[in-house]
């Protein structure tokens, strides 16, 4: 097994270990664990089964199979950014509603005095 495959597999195992550590210490939400678990699993599989890249590339008609994982990584980054924007938008709406409720509450307090 080439050194780069061993390094890739070790990176995947280290990522998986880090994810478990962060979840146990409540530093990473369980909602994000699945996402990062898929990243770790992809690294581990790529490291231990390097011919899988060639097989999947041949099935999809990709002439240079390693670029397939670059494309998948870019797609995953775009999906992650989309989910982050959705999450941020939801929080912005909640903050706006809370600010309006606080303003109404302060107005009621001033009028009652």
LORODREN-767918 format. One record per residue (C-alpha): residue in three letters; x, y, z. Coordinates in steps of 0.001 Angstrom, whole numbers, padded with zeros to 6 digits, always signed. Layout:
BEGIN
ALAXYZ...
END
This chain:
BEGIN
UNK+000000+000000+000000UNK+001490+003373-001008UNK+002353+005917+001668UNK-000259+008432+000474UNK-003035+005870+000984UNK-001828+005192+004513UNK-001707+008933+005216UNK-005229+009369+003845UNK-006564+006518+005979UNK-004793+007897+009065UNK-006267+011346+008403UNK-009713+009776+008216UNK-009194+007886+011466UNK-007827+011022+013159UNK-010822+013014+011915UNK-013210+010364+013239UNK-011418+010381+016597UNK-011534+014164+016768UNK-015265+014152+015969UNK-015966+011671+018763UNK-013849+013689+021192UNK-015636+016947+020296UNK-019075+015353+020645UNK-018193+013879+024048UNK-016949+017263+025279UNK-020078+019019+023914UNK-017983+021129+021548UNK-019702+019775+018429UNK-023455+019515+018071UNK-024886+016106+017255UNK-026531+017731+014212UNK-023118+018303+012646UNK-021696+014931+013621UNK-023278+013167+010659UNK-021755+015660+008226UNK-018244+015328+009624UNK-018691+011573+010021UNK-019299+011299+006288UNK-016107+013258+005631UNK-014125+010942+007919UNK-015696+007836+006362UNK-014856+009090+002883UNK-011221+009609+003859UNK-010990+006193+005488UNK-012576+004401+002525UNK-010387+006286+000051UNK-007291+005349+002051UNK-008071+001671+002533UNK-009699+001028-000875UNK-007757+003216-003345UNK-009018+001334-006410UNK-012544+002459-005591UNK-011676+005849-007087UNK-010725+004240-010396UNK-013812+002021-010395UNK-016265+004837-009666UNK-014492+007112-012166UNK-014770+004444-014887UNK-018479+003946-014103UNK-019121+007687-014438UNK-016915+008079-017510UNK-014367+010333-015800UNK-011012+010156-017607UNK-008951+011257-014580UNK-010634+009536-011607UNK-008882+011461-008772UNK-010619+014659-009925UNK-013918+012972-009029UNK-013201+013430-005319UNK-012246+017063-005871UNK-015605+017619-007560UNK-017407+015815-004724UNK-015504+017888-002143UNK-016453+021144-003879UNK-020080+020005-004057UNK-020032+019155-000340UNK-018603+022599+000472UNK-021392+024265-001505UNK-024025+022171+000286UNK-022452+022985+003666UNK-022449+026715+002877UNK-026096+026506+001797UNK-027082+024844+005076UNK-025097+027436+007030UNK-026916+030253+005216UNK-030283+028631+005908UNK-029369+028280+009577UNK-028133+031881+009779UNK-031283+033197+008076UNK-033441+031336+010585UNK-031481+032874+013451UNK-031748+036364+011939UNK-035532+035990+011807UNK-035624+034803+015421UNK-033466+037744+016528UNK-035749+040179+014690UNK-038831+038711+016373UNK-037149+038832+019786UNK-036115+042466+019256UNK-039698+043365+018342UNK-041051+041571+021417UNK-038509+043337+023623UNK-039512+046703+022160UNK-043196+045951+022835UNK-042396+044841+026377UNK-040367+048001+027073UNK-043151+050128+025602UNK-045720+048454+027851UNK-043504+048995+030907UNK-043044+052682+030110UNK-046793+053181+029595UNK-047683+051373+032818UNK-045430+053614+034944
END
